[in-house]
Amino acid sequence: MQKSLLKISAVLGLAFVCQTTIGIAQTDLPVGFSAAELIQMQSPGFAEPEYNRSSITTPPPGPLRTMGQWEEVQALTVTWRSYESVLREIVRAARLQTVVIINCNTTSGSSSYKDSTAIKTYLTSGGVPLSNIRFNPVASNSVWMRDYGPNSVYMNDVDSLVLVDWKYNRPTRPQDDAIPSSLATMLNIPIYETTVGSNKLINTGGNWICDGLGTSFHSNLIMLENPSYSVTQVNNILNNFMGITRSIKMDTLPYDGIHHLDMHMKLLNEETLLIGQYPAGESDGPQIEANLAYILANYNSAFGTPYKVIRIPQPPDITGPWTGYPDAGGDYLTYTNATIINKTIIIPQYYTEYDTTALRIWRDAMPGYNVVGINSNTTISASGSLHCITHSIGVTDPLLIVHQNLPNTTNTTTPYQVDARIQHKSGIQFATLYYTTDTVSVPYTAVNMTMTSAVNNTWTGFIPAQPAGTHVYYYIKGHANSGKEQLRPMPAPAGNFEFDVLGATGLNDLAKNNFSMKPIYPNPSHGITCIPVAFNKNTKGTVRVYDMLGNVVTTIYEGEMMAGEKNYFINSLSLNITAGAYLICIETTEGRITQKLMVR
């Protein structure tokens, strides 16, 4: 820790000097405070400069729903201050999916903060066409758009779009704090701010993860930066301005100096957490594991089931001058600091040894998406990456489709019910379920869905029962009265929901056994996994994990098994079980049942 602090002090001391305009140099400010900013704030009579606001400081009319970051966006916005080569690659990938808004200098003449003419020249010289790009001439202090950018919030779930902006936690950067208002004016979207009186809330986009259904995640930085508020008061502001009904807060990490969750955590959908992972006992690893265990033990997803967890390495820094993990002074390299832009995902890249693994994990987790790696070694030295320097604006007419991926099943006799919440402000005209058992040679079959709950906007369709050993792929399409259509997953049919129809294996046929095992979940998983079992009578037996060579990895339970339903659990994190395929085996004197468990 001491080495890391010395590194930060040394770098900042060399990189930043005071100026007289707004107090600090205007190039390459880090995500956190620079040394010059800290000096400025401690100077006598320091007061944050004010700016002209065109925002509303009372809460928007409810009910409210904050957009999930995987939902459809009308624009991706960046501020063109520094790290030009990284910004150009972001624009190259993003402009194929949505409009890119570039906040840029109002006048020419600054080499570090260019106007639109200079940016256009730079983009075209690098082979990036200028179509689907807009420019917003506006003053700025830094490149870290995620932290000071506005958040997309919908009234009545899918009706009017408004922007909500918190008070930025960098009082030395007032121009950054004014950019959301300029974007709102540019796009003609109402903007609400938590900046005055009892509604004042300091927060940053890097420490904000939302599931699109009323749950948000934060590190305790949100409490540390609002010290006069109780947890209830913070939660009330989040509820009043953003429709957040459940705010999950976790301990900050020892070596992450900015304490932003996006440096090690991301939601991929309503129930799947992508969590950075260090080697056992290394750097921030112990606190990350403790925080993850806290979430899994105390909270379920919006669907009422345990969160699915996918792990991705937090790589060591090998570029120097300090190398290794953050506790040894290395930069805070991360692959969770990525941005989903409709059907494309941009993820940071550092060096091949770890990049190839990260790309594979992302592509496995988000099938069908175009996953683009962008070298981020320059930005990460300032404690930020791709998510930190981008922000999204949701579409004005979202067609919302919420669906929980069907779990693996042993059911081979009755149809599989697919329920989805489907909404659009014009109403849903019809919805269709598509399924196949082979994406290469078997065409998708279309099944009409019917509205089964007008209150919950639920549409239902059925996939016919399939034989054991079948892998089922499916997706959902909604068609609004206005003519708008949407798919879920968005890149379907290239990407799908999917599940396996499992068969019982073992010494006896499952139907003859006096016990049964329902599908284990989450699967794939890396963390706490539930093994649901039902016994018809009291018996004795074991629950074990085997590797694919038949070796016992661990014994979960051994002894008396009472009649009725029982859940057994395994935590592959605490057992340090490596990624791969395993078998969960329940064995009694009457038989044996196994299921495959994939650990990531």
N, C-alpha and C positions, 0 to 999 in steps of 0.2 A: 504493500500500500504506500509506504513512504517513497519508494522508488518511483511509483506512478505519479505521486504528487510532485516530486522533483521534476519529472519529465514535463508535466503540464506547466509548471511554473517557468521552466526554462524556455519552452517553446513559445509560450505566451509573452514572456518578457522580451524575446527577440522579435516577435511578429507584430506587436501592436504598440503604437505610440499615441499620445493624446493630440487632438486637434482642437481648434477653438470653435468650429461651427456648431456641431452638436456633441462635441466632446471626445470623439473617438475616430480612429481611422476607419475608412469605409471599404476596405478590401479584406476578404477572407476572414471575416469574423467567425469564431467557432459557434457550435450550437449553444454551448454554455457561455458564461461571461468571459470576456478577455481580461487580461491583467489591467489594461487601460480603463475598461469599464468599471472594474472594481474600485480603482483609484478615483474615478470620476464620481461614483455614487457616494464615496466617503468624504468628498470635498465639502467644505462648509457651504450651506445654501443651495445644495443640489436639489433641483425640482424637475420632474419629468416635463418636457415640453408638451404642450397640448396641440391638437390638430382639429380641424373642422370636421365634425361628424355629420353624416347624413343617415344615421341609424336611429332605431327605436330602442329605448332602454327599459321598456316594460316587456313582460313575457308575451310571446305570440299567443293568439287564441288556440286553445286545445280542442280535442286531444292531439298530441304530437307524436311523431315517430322519427327518430334519427336514422338516417340511411346506413346500412351496412356497406363496408368498403368494396364488396364484390358486386354490388348492384350497378345498374346501368348509369353511366355518366355522360353528360353533355360536353364536358370540358376537363382537361387537365391543365393546371396552371403552375408555372415556375417563375422565379425571379432571376433575371440574368445579371448576376453580379460577379460570379467567379466560377471556377471549375467548368470552363467552357466546353472542354472535350466531353465531359460527362453529360452536360446539358444537351449538347448536340445529339448524343446517342439516345437520350430520353426522347427528344423531339422526333428523331428518326423512327423510333418504335411507336410512340404514342399517336402521332398524326395519322397513322393508318387505322386507328380505332375511334378517335374523337378529335374535336377541335383542341388545339394546344394554345393556351393564352400565355404570352410571355410578357411579364412585367419588366419594363425596360426604362432606360434613361429618357428623360424628356428632351435632352439636348445632346449633341455630339461633343467629342473632345475628351472623354474619360476612357482610358484604356481598360480600366477594370469594370466599368459600368457603361455598357454600350447602348446607343440608341438603336431604333429599329433598322435603320439603313445598314449600320455596321453588323448587326446580328444577321440580317438577310445575306449579306456578303459572306459571312462566316459559314452559315448553313449551306448555301449553294456551293461554296468552295469544297465542302465536305460531302457533296452529293446528296444533300437533303432538299427535296422540293419544298416550295413555300406554300403549297396548297394546304388547307385545313389549319392554318396558323394565323392567329390574331395577336396584335400587339397592344399593350396597355401602358402608355407612357405615364409613369408614376414614380415618385421618389421612393427610395428604399434604403435600408441599412444593411441587410444581409440576405443570403441565399436561402435561408431555412424556412421555406414556404409552409411546410407542414405545421410548424409550431404556431405561426401567427395567422394562418389562413382560416377562412370561414368554414363552417360545417353545414351540410345539407340536411334540412329537417322538413318533414312533410306534415301538414295539417290533415287530420282525418285519414291517416295512414298513407294515402296516395293522392291527396288533393293538391292544394296549393303548396309550392316549394318556397321556403324561406331560408335565409342564411342566418346562422347564429355564430357570433364571434365572442370569445372570452377576452378578458384583459390579458394581454401578452405579458409574460413574466420577465421581460427585459425592458425595464424603464428607460434604459439608455438607447432604445431603438424605436422611437415614436413613429418614424416613417413606416416601418414594418407594420406597426399596429394599425396604421391607417389604410393599408392595402386592401383588406376585406371590404371596406366601404367603397373603394374605387371599383372593385370587381362587381359589387352589387349594382352600382350605378351603370357600369358598362353592360351588364346582362339584364338590367331592369328587374331585379329580384329584391324584394324587401329584406332588410338586414336588421337583426336584433342583436343588441350587445349586453353582456353582463359586465358593465363598467362603472355603474354608479350605485350609491346608497347600499341598501341591504341586498341588492341583486348583484353586487360586484363580486366576481369570481375570477381568480387568476388560474389559468390552466394553459396547457400546451397540447398541440395535436399529436406530438410524439408520445405523450403519456395518456392517450385516449384510444381505446378499442371498444367498438360497439357491435352488438350482434344484429342490429336492425329491428329488434323486437323488444327493446326496453332495458337491456342489460348493458352496462359499461364496465370496463376494467381499467384500473389505474394503479400506479404505485402510490405509496403514501406521500409522494411529493405534493399531491393535490391538497393534502391537509397541512403539510409543512409550509406551503406558500399561502395558505389562508389561515394563519394561526389564530385569528380572533373568532373563527367559526367552529361550531361543533360539527360532528359528522352529519347530524340531522340537518343542519343548516345548509351544508354543501349539497347533500342529497336533494333537498327541497329546491335549490336553484337549478340543479340538473334536471329535476322533474318538471319544473315550471317552464324552463326554456327549451328542453330537448326531449321531454317525454320519458326520461329514464326512471324506471321503477325499481331497479336493482343495481346498485353501484358496488362493485367488488374491488376492494382495496388490499394491496399486498405490501409487505415490507420492501423498502428500497434495497438495492444491491450494494455491497461494500465497495466494488471497484468500478461501477458505472457512475461516473461523476455527474451525469445529467439526469439519471434516474427516470429515463423514459422507457416505457414498456416495449416500444417498437424495436429496441435494440436486442431483444431476446424473445419476443412473443408476437404472434399474429393469429387472428381468427380467419380461417379459410372459408367458413360458412357458419350457419347458426349453431353448430355443435362440434366443430373441429378446431382444436388449438394446435398451432405449430409452435413448438417450444425449442429454443436453443439449448444445446447440451454441451457441457464441458466434460472432460475426463473426470472420473470419480475424485471428489475432494479438491478439484482444481478451481482456482479463481472464484468467480461468482457462482459456480456450480452448486455448492451446498445450499445457498439461499434460494436459487432458482428451483431446486428440487423441493425444498420446504414450502415455497409458495405454491408450486404445482400440487403438492400433497394437500395443502390447505384448500385449494379450489375443489379438488376432486372429493375431499371428505365433507365439504360443506355446501356445495352448489351442484345442481344439475343444469343441463342445457335448457333452453326454452321449451324443449319437447318433453321435459321431465325425466330424461335419461342421462346417465353419466356422460360427461364430455369425452369425445374421442381425442386422443393425443397422438400427434406425430412429432418425432424428434429430428432435429437437424443440427449438425455440428456447429459449434462456435469455434472457428479456426484460430490458431495462434498467429501472431504477427511475425513474419520472417523478413520484413524489409528494413527494419531498424529505423533510427539508431538504437532504440530499445526493442528487443525482440521477446517473443514468448507471449503468454497470456497476459491479460490486464494486470493481474497481481504482480507480475514481473516487469511491468512498465510498457508492455506492448499495446498497440492500438486496439480498440474494441471492435474487432472484426465480427461481422454478423451477416447471416443470410435471411433473417426474418425481416430485415429492414427493406422490404420489397413493396411494390405498388401494383395493384390489379387495375387494369385499364380496359374495361369491357372484356374482350376475349384474349387480351395480351397481359402477361405478367412480366415486369422488369425486376430482376434480382441482382444484387451486388455480386461482383466477381473480384477475386484477389490474386489467386494463383492456382494453377491447374490441379494440384494434389487434392485440394478440398473442393474446388469449384465443380469438378465433374460429379462428385457425390451430391453436392447441394442441388445441382441441376436435375439429377435423377430423382431425388426426393421430391422436389417441387413438381416435376412432370408426373410422377406416380400419384401424388396427392391431388393434382388438378388436371386430370386427363382431358385432352382436347384443346387446352389453352396453349397459346403460343408463348413459350417461356423464353425470354431474352435476357442473356447475361450482359451486364455493363461493368467494365472495370471501374472500381470505386476506391482505389488505393489513395487517390488524392483527397477525396472528401472524408474518408474515415479517419484521417489524421486530425481532423477537426471535430471528431466525435459524432459524425453523421453520415448517412448514406442515402440511397435513392428515395426511400419513403420520406426522409427528412426534408428533401428539397423539392418535393412535389405535393400537390393537393388537388382533390377532385371536386367538381361541381356536379351534383346529381341532375338527371333530366327533369324537365318540368312536368312530364306526364308518365310517371313510372307505371309499368305493368308488373305488379308484385306477384311473384310465385314463391311460396314458402313450402318446402317439402322435406320431410326427414327420410333419408335413404333407407329403404327397407333392409332389415338385417338378414343375414344368412338364415336359412330355415331347413328343417327336416320334413316340412310339409310337402307331400307329393300328391295330395288328393283334392285339395280345395283351392280355388283361385286366390291370388295374392292381391289384397286390397291396397290400392294406392290413393291416398288422400293428399290433397294440396290446398293450401289457402291461396286463392287467386283473386286479385283486385285490380281495378282500374277506375279512375274517376268517372268514366263514361259507362261503367258496368261491363261485365263479361258476357259476350254473346255466346261463345262456346269454348270448350277446352278439349284437348285431345291427348291421349296417352299413347306413346309409341314404344314398342318393345321388340326385341329380337334375342335369339340365343347364339347368334354368330354375326358379328358386324362385318365380316368379310364376304360371306356367301349367302346369307339369309336376309332378305329384305325386312325392313321394319314393318310390323303390323300396327295399324292405327285402331285405337279403341276410343269411342266417344265417352267422355266423362260427363257426369250429371251433377248438378248442384244438390248437395245433400244437407247443407246448412246455410241458409241465407244470413243468419246471425253471425256465423263465423267465416263466411265466404268460402266454405269448403266445397271442393269438387272432388268426385270419386270415380275411379275407374278400376277395372280388374284385369290382371294378367292371368291367363289360364294356368292351372297347375302343371308343373313340369316334372319329369323323372329325376331321380337322384343323380347327381353328377352334372347337372345342367348349370351353366353360368348365364344369368339373365342380365341383359342390358336394357335400360329404358330411359325415356326422358318425357317431359311434359311441355305442351304448347298451349298458351292462352291467347285468345282472340277477343279484343275489346270491341264494344259497340262502335267506337270511333274508327275502327279498322286497324288499330295498332296491334301488333303481334309480339310475343316474347317467348323465349325458350328458357327452360331450366333443366340442366345446366345451360348457361348462355351459349357455349360453343357447340351444343348438340347439333347434329348427331356425332360430331367428332369426339365429343366428351359426353359421358352418360352417368346416370346412377347405375349401380349394378349390385347384384347379390348372387350367392351360391345356393343351390338346392342340395343339401348335404344328405348323405346316406349313412346309416349306422354301420359301424365296423366292429369286429371283435369276435369273441369266442362263440357267442350265441346271437341269434337274430333279435333285434331290439324289441320286437313285439312280444317275445317270449320272456323278456326280463321283467323283474319286479321293480325296476327303476328306470328313469330316463333323464337325459341331459338336454335341456333347451339350448339354443344357440348362445355361445359365449359372447360377451360384449365388454368393451369395444374390441373389434377385431377387423383389421389389424390394430395393434395397440403397443404402446410402450409405457407402462405405468400400471395403475390399478385395473385389473380385469376381473369381471364377475363371471362365475361359473354356476348357472342355475340348475339345480338337480331336484327331482321329485322321486320319493321312495314310497312304494305301496305298503311296505312293512318294515319293521326294524331289521337291521342287518349289520354286518361288519364289513369294512372295506377300506380302500385307500383312494386318494385323489393325488395323482402324480403328474409331473411334467417330464416328458421324454424329448430328447433330440431326435433327429431323423435317422440316427444310427441305432436307436433303441436304448441309449444310455439314459439313466435317471438323472435329470437335472436337479429336481427338488421334489420333496414330498410335501404336498399342501396340507393333507389331513390323513390320519390313520386312526381307526378305532370304530366306535359304535356310530351307526347312522340311523337316525330315528325316522319313522314314517312321517310323510308330509314333504312340503317343499323346503329346500335349504339352499342358501347361496354360499359358495366358497369363493375365496378371493386369492389372487396372486398379484404381487407388485414386482414387476420385472425390473423396476429401477432399483429398489432396495436390494434385490438379489443379483444385480449386475448381469442380467441375462442379455447376451449380445443379440443383435438383430439377426433375424432368420426365421425359419419354419420350425415349429415344435408341435407336439401332440399332447393335449390334455386327456388324461386317461382316468376313468373311474372304474374300479375293479372290485367286485364282490365274489363270494363263492358261487354266485349264480351267473356271472357273466362279466363282460367288459365292454365299455363304450368309450370311443375316442372321438375327439374333434381336433381339427388342425387350428393352431393359433399362430398367426404371423406377428412377430415382434419387430418393431422398427426402432 
